[in-house]
Amino acid sequence: MITKEIPFEIYKGEEVVVKTIIRKGKKIKEKKFYADNVKAIPKGNAYIIGNGPSRKNFDLNKLKDTGQTYGCNALYRDFIPDYIFSVDTKITKTMIKDKVYEKCWHYTPSLEVNRYPPHLQLIPNNPGWISGSAAFWTATVHGHKNIYLIGFDFQEYGKNKLNNIYQDTKHYGPRDSDHIFQGWLDQWRQVQHMRPYCNFNIVHDNVPEFLTVSNPSANLNKFKIYTYQEFNDIVLNRTF
């Protein structure tokens, strides 16, 4: 699916539906304007942290000096990013219980924002994507131009194999499928169409072959793949 370019604009908030009622046979939607509380200012690179096993031995603390960090779901158990995302009701409830919102900005869809006021932030202009995709989407909304994906494997490794850093822990069940990655891949390619003025980069030591082709930003020389060693030497040791 090809998506049109979205010109960059500073995000100020948006109107969302907070209640839907039926009155005299008509559906009426009550709306509320949610102002942007975060007012994010991009500093350095945007590091988007997925929970794929490819990042298992990488020290995420190395990211702090050269940019801002975006993560999702159970990442907070081991590392607190600047911004964290959850779209699933069950894990969001657990994150509220653990008061993750006191440690970083916690973004969710409007349903969860309305459920737990005032702790959560609205995913801006939410495209309805999974948590990891919502994270790299929001980095572009914040105005980041240089975006690096770490721990995004864009594939399921199969039954009885490690598919997620947090596999077999609370909220992470068995991973038997090998086709779900296509949805992740489609969202990754869509955001490249939407934000062609951004540089998109993937950090991976053994990147799947299908990820090396059909990346829209590659045609604009705005797509690169780094090994972890190259990422450390070329990106993290760069002086800003």
C-alpha positions in Angstrom: 0.0 0.0 0.0 1.5 3.3 -1.1 0.8 6.3 1.2 1.2 9.9 0.3 3.8 12.2 1.8 2.7 14.1 4.9 4.3 17.6 5.3 5.8 18.1 8.7 3.8 20.3 11.1 4.4 20.9 14.8 1.9 18.7 16.7 -0.4 20.7 19.0 -3.0 18.1 19.9 -6.1 16.7 18.4 -9.8 16.0 18.9 -10.8 12.4 19.7 -14.0 10.6 20.4 -14.5 10.0 24.1 -18.0 8.5 24.0 -20.5 7.2 21.5 -24.2 7.2 22.3 -27.4 6.3 20.4 -30.1 8.9 20.6 -33.4 8.6 18.7 -31.8 6.0 16.4 -28.8 8.2 15.6 -25.2 7.6 16.6 -23.8 10.6 18.3 -20.1 10.9 19.0 -18.9 13.1 21.9 -15.5 14.5 21.3 -12.8 16.2 23.3 -9.7 18.1 22.4 -6.5 16.7 23.8 -3.7 19.2 23.8 -0.1 18.0 23.4 1.4 17.8 26.9 4.8 16.5 25.8 5.9 19.3 23.5 8.8 17.1 22.3 11.9 18.8 20.9 14.1 16.5 18.9 17.6 16.2 20.1 20.2 14.1 18.3 19.0 10.9 16.7 15.8 9.0 17.4 16.6 5.4 18.5 13.5 3.2 18.2 13.9 0.1 20.4 12.1 -3.1 19.4 12.0 -6.2 21.5 13.4 -8.6 18.9 16.1 -11.1 20.0 18.7 -9.4 17.7 19.3 -6.8 20.3 19.8 -9.3 23.2 23.5 -8.5 23.8 23.4 -4.7 23.0 23.7 -2.3 25.9 20.9 0.2 25.4 22.5 2.7 27.8 24.9 3.5 25.0 22.1 5.4 23.2 21.6 8.1 25.8 24.4 10.4 24.8 23.6 10.9 21.2 19.8 11.0 20.9 16.4 10.2 22.3 15.0 6.7 22.9 11.6 5.3 22.0 10.5 1.9 23.2 7.5 -0.3 23.7 5.7 -2.6 26.1 7.8 -4.6 28.5 11.0 -2.7 27.7 10.6 -0.7 30.9 11.4 -3.8 32.9 15.1 -3.4 31.9 15.4 0.1 30.4 13.5 3.3 30.7 13.3 5.2 27.4 12.3 8.8 26.9 9.1 7.7 25.4 7.3 4.3 25.7 4.3 2.9 23.8 1.6 0.3 24.4 -1.5 -0.4 22.4 -2.7 -3.6 24.1 -5.1 -3.2 27.0 -3.7 -5.9 29.3 -0.1 -4.7 29.2 -1.1 -1.1 29.5 -3.0 -1.9 32.7 0.1 -3.5 34.1 2.2 -0.5 33.1 -0.2 1.8 34.8 0.0 -0.4 38.0 3.8 -0.1 37.8 3.6 3.7 37.3 5.7 3.7 34.2 4.1 7.2 33.4 6.2 8.6 36.4 9.4 7.5 34.7 8.9 8.5 31.1 6.2 9.7 28.7 3.7 6.8 28.1 1.8 6.9 24.8 -1.3 4.8 24.1 -4.4 4.9 21.8 -7.3 7.2 22.9 -9.2 4.3 24.5 -6.5 3.9 27.1 -5.9 7.6 27.5 -9.6 8.0 28.4 -9.4 5.0 30.7 -6.5 6.3 32.8 -6.6 10.1 33.0 -4.3 12.0 33.3 -1.4 9.5 33.2 -1.2 8.6 29.5 -0.4 10.5 26.3 -2.3 10.2 23.0 -0.4 8.6 20.2 -0.4 11.6 17.8 -2.6 11.3 14.7 -2.6 7.6 15.6 -2.3 5.4 12.4 -3.6 2.4 14.3 -0.3 0.5 14.2 1.3 -1.9 16.6 3.4 -0.5 19.5 6.8 -0.6 17.8 5.5 1.0 14.6 3.7 3.7 16.7 7.0 4.5 18.2 8.9 5.2 15.0 5.8 7.0 13.6 5.8 9.3 16.7 9.5 10.0 16.3 8.7 11.5 12.9 5.8 13.5 14.4 8.3 14.8 16.9 10.4 16.1 14.1 13.3 13.7 14.1 15.1 13.3 10.8 17.6 10.6 11.6 15.8 7.4 12.8 17.5 4.2 13.8 15.6 0.9 14.5 17.3 -1.4 17.0 15.8 -4.8 17.8 13.4 -4.7 14.9 13.7 -8.1 13.3 10.6 -7.9 11.1 10.1 -11.7 11.3 8.9 -14.5 13.5 11.6 -17.2 14.1 9.1 -20.0 14.6 7.8 -22.4 17.2 10.2 -23.2 20.1 12.6 -20.4 19.0 13.3 -17.1 20.7 11.0 -14.5 18.9 11.0 -11.8 21.6 13.3 -10.7 24.4 10.3 -11.1 26.8 9.0 -14.3 25.4 7.2 -16.6 27.9 6.8 -13.8 30.5 3.6 -12.0 31.5 1.7 -10.8 28.5 3.9 -12.6 26.1 2.5 -16.0 25.1 3.7 -18.7 22.7 5.1 -17.5 19.3 4.2 -20.1 16.7 3.5 -18.0 13.6 5.9 -17.2 10.9 3.8 -14.8 8.8 2.8 -12.0 11.2 5.9 -10.0 10.3 4.3 -8.9 7.0 2.1 -6.4 8.8 5.2 -4.9 10.6 7.0 -4.7 7.3 4.1 -2.9 5.6 3.9 -0.3 8.3 7.7 0.3 8.1 7.4 0.9 4.3 4.4 3.1 4.7 6.1 5.5 7.1 8.9 5.9 4.5 6.4 7.0 2.0 4.8 9.4 4.5 8.1 10.9 5.6 10.5 10.9 2.6 12.5 13.7 4.1 13.7 11.4 7.0 16.7 9.1 7.0 15.7 5.6 8.0 18.3 3.1 9.3 18.2 -0.4 10.6 20.7 -1.9 13.1 21.0 -5.7 12.7 23.8 -8.2 12.4 21.9 -10.6 10.2 19.2 -8.7 8.5 16.6 -10.7 6.6 17.1 -10.5 2.8 13.6 -9.3 2.2 14.3 -6.2 4.3 17.2 -5.1 2.0 14.8 -4.6 -0.9 11.7 -2.5 -1.6 12.4 0.2 0.9 11.0 3.4 -0.5 13.6 5.7 1.1 16.4 3.7 -0.4 15.6 5.3 -3.8 16.3 8.7 -2.1 19.6 7.5 -0.5 17.9 7.8 2.9 18.0 4.1 3.9 21.0 2.3 5.5 21.6 -1.0 7.3 24.3 -1.0 10.0 25.8 -4.0 11.9 26.0 -3.4 15.6 29.8 -2.8 15.3 29.3 -0.3 12.5 26.5 1.4 14.5 28.8 1.7 17.5 31.8 3.0 15.5 30.0 5.3 13.0 26.9 6.5 14.8 27.3 6.3 18.5 30.9 7.7 18.5 30.0 10.6 16.3 30.3 14.1 17.9 27.2 16.3 17.7 
